[in-house]
Amino acid sequence: FAYYYGALSFMMKNNCGNGCGFCNIGGRFRYSVEQVVEGIKHFKRQHPDEKVRQLVVKDPNPLSQANYNHTVKCFEAIEMELGYKVPKVLNIDSDLFSSSNSLGLDDIKRLDIIRIFIGKDAVTESGAEFLRTRDSTQVIKTEQALADEAIGIASLIYQARENGYPLIINVSYIVSPNDTPTSYVKLLSDAASMQKLSQ
């Protein structure tokens, strides 16, 4: 745990499951709900007069199918120990926005998430192949799968805007040596269309 001006940063589980080739995540570990609560108790002893205004979750993919239940249990235990609800900032893998997973605004609101960082990484199949960008089934993402994710992300941006939900969405891409002028244009077009949706 690290505390800085109201934001409490921590990690529950250093495990994504996609196994992308460019990933530099080190040794895997998982803190139990009890260990996470002990961390909160330690924080309260160290900062008895401070209130947590944000939970900044550093896990690489806390809402994946393998991690979701553990993440929710940790959030519930943290808030029970603190005695109040806390807005959350998370990393979210772009695979969760595919039509087969369909992470939506209701899921975001249910967990009091106010900001998400999405690693979209690639927009073309050649870029995904170079990065070895995999989905949750360990298959290199096709261009259709990447487009499907983009639709899901765009849908979330649209839903948040239309419902007046104050959600900050940061989408990141990786430019690889496999990219071409055509793929650069596609990447910029993808980013610009999402930016336009948010306005």
C-alpha positions in Angstrom: 0.0 0.0 0.0 1.1 3.6 -0.8 -0.8 6.7 0.3 -0.5 10.0 -1.4 -2.9 13.0 -0.9 -6.0 10.9 -0.4 -5.2 8.2 -3.0 -4.4 4.7 -1.6 -2.5 2.6 -4.2 -2.2 -1.1 -3.8 -2.0 -4.5 -5.6 -4.1 -7.6 -4.9 -3.1 -9.9 -7.6 -0.2 -9.6 -10.1 -1.8 -11.9 -12.7 -3.3 -11.1 -16.1 -3.6 -14.5 -17.8 -3.3 -13.2 -21.4 0.5 -13.9 -21.6 1.2 -11.2 -24.1 4.8 -11.3 -25.6 5.7 -7.7 -24.7 4.5 -7.9 -21.1 7.2 -7.4 -18.4 5.1 -8.5 -15.4 7.4 -10.3 -13.0 6.7 -13.2 -10.7 3.1 -13.9 -10.1 1.6 -13.4 -6.6 -1.8 -13.1 -5.0 -2.7 -11.5 -1.7 -5.7 -13.1 0.1 -8.7 -11.0 1.2 -7.4 -11.3 4.8 -3.9 -10.0 3.8 -5.5 -7.0 1.9 -7.5 -6.2 5.0 -4.4 -6.4 7.1 -2.8 -3.8 4.8 -5.8 -1.5 5.3 -5.5 -1.9 9.1 -1.8 -1.0 8.9 -2.7 2.1 6.8 -5.2 3.1 9.5 -2.6 2.8 12.2 -0.1 4.8 10.2 -2.6 7.5 9.1 -5.4 7.6 11.8 -6.7 11.0 10.7 -6.6 10.5 7.0 -9.6 9.6 4.8 -9.1 7.5 1.6 -10.6 9.4 -1.3 -9.6 7.0 -4.0 -8.5 3.4 -4.3 -5.9 3.1 -7.1 -5.6 -0.5 -8.0 -2.3 -1.5 -9.7 -3.3 -5.0 -10.7 -2.8 -5.5 -14.5 -6.3 -7.1 -15.1 -8.4 -7.0 -11.9 -11.8 -7.6 -13.7 -10.8 -10.6 -15.8 -12.9 -13.7 -15.4 -10.1 -15.3 -13.3 -9.7 -12.3 -11.0 -13.2 -10.7 -10.8 -14.6 -12.5 -7.8 -11.4 -12.0 -5.8 -11.3 -8.3 -6.7 -14.9 -7.7 -5.6 -14.4 -9.6 -2.3 -11.3 -7.4 -1.6 -13.2 -4.2 -2.4 -16.0 -5.2 -0.1 -13.6 -6.1 2.7 -11.6 -2.9 2.3 -14.8 -0.7 2.4 -16.1 -2.6 5.4 -12.8 -2.1 7.2 -12.8 1.6 6.3 -16.5 2.1 7.1 -17.3 3.9 3.8 -17.5 3.5 0.0 -14.4 4.7 -2.0 -14.2 5.6 -5.7 -11.8 3.4 -7.6 -9.2 3.7 -10.4 -8.4 0.5 -12.4 -6.5 -1.0 -15.3 -8.8 -2.9 -17.6 -7.7 -5.2 -20.4 -9.3 -4.4 -23.8 -10.3 -8.0 -24.1 -13.1 -7.4 -21.6 -14.8 -5.1 -24.0 -15.2 -7.8 -26.7 -18.8 -8.8 -27.5 -18.2 -12.2 -25.7 -17.3 -10.4 -22.4 -19.2 -7.1 -22.8 -18.0 -5.1 -19.8 -20.5 -2.2 -19.6 -21.3 0.9 -17.6 -23.5 -1.0 -15.1 -20.4 -3.0 -14.1 -18.4 0.1 -13.8 -21.0 1.9 -11.7 -21.6 -1.1 -9.4 -18.0 -1.1 -8.3 -17.8 2.8 -8.0 -15.1 3.0 -10.7 -14.3 6.6 -11.7 -11.3 6.1 -13.9 -10.0 3.3 -16.1 -6.8 2.7 -18.1 -7.4 0.5 -21.1 -4.4 -1.1 -22.9 -5.7 -1.5 -26.4 -2.1 -2.0 -27.6 -2.8 -2.7 -31.3 -5.3 -1.9 -34.0 -4.1 -4.3 -36.8 -3.4 -8.0 -36.8 0.2 -7.5 -37.8 0.7 -5.3 -34.8 -0.9 -7.8 -32.5 1.2 -10.6 -34.0 4.4 -8.6 -33.3 3.4 -7.9 -29.8 2.0 -11.4 -29.3 -1.1 -9.7 -28.0 -3.4 -12.5 -26.8 -6.9 -12.6 -25.6 -8.2 -14.6 -22.6 -8.1 -17.8 -24.6 -4.4 -17.3 -25.5 -5.1 -16.7 -29.2 -3.3 -13.9 -31.0 -5.9 -11.2 -31.6 -7.3 -10.9 -35.2 -8.1 -7.6 -36.8 -11.8 -8.4 -36.4 -11.3 -9.1 -32.6 -9.5 -5.8 -32.2 -12.3 -4.0 -34.0 -14.8 -5.8 -31.8 -13.0 -4.5 -28.7 -13.0 -1.0 -30.2 -16.8 -1.1 -30.6 -17.1 -2.2 -26.9 -14.9 0.6 -25.7 -16.7 3.2 -27.8 -20.0 1.9 -26.4 -18.8 2.4 -22.9 -17.7 6.0 -23.7 -21.1 6.7 -25.3 -23.0 5.2 -22.3 -21.0 7.2 -19.8 -21.5 10.4 -21.7 -25.3 9.8 -22.2 -25.9 8.9 -18.6 -23.8 11.7 -17.2 -21.6 9.3 -15.4 -18.2 11.0 -14.5 -15.9 8.3 -15.8 -12.4 9.2 -17.1 -11.2 6.7 -19.7 -7.5 6.5 -20.9 -6.8 4.3 -23.9 -3.2 3.5 -24.7 -1.7 2.0 -27.9 1.7 0.6 -28.7 3.4 1.4 -32.0 5.4 -1.6 -33.2 8.0 -2.1 -36.0 5.3 -4.1 -37.9 3.2 -1.0 -38.2 2.9 0.7 -41.6 1.7 4.2 -42.7 -1.7 2.6 -43.3 -1.8 1.1 -39.7 -0.6 4.5 -38.3 -3.6 6.1 -40.0 -5.9 3.4 -38.6 -4.6 3.9 -35.1 -5.0 7.7 -35.2 -8.5 7.2 -36.6 -9.4 4.8 -33.9 -8.1 7.2 -31.2 -9.8 10.2 -32.8 -13.2 8.5 -33.1 -13.1 7.6 -29.3 -12.1 11.2 -28.5 -15.0 12.5 -30.5 -17.4 10.2 -28.7 -16.4 11.7 -25.4 -17.2 15.3 -26.4 
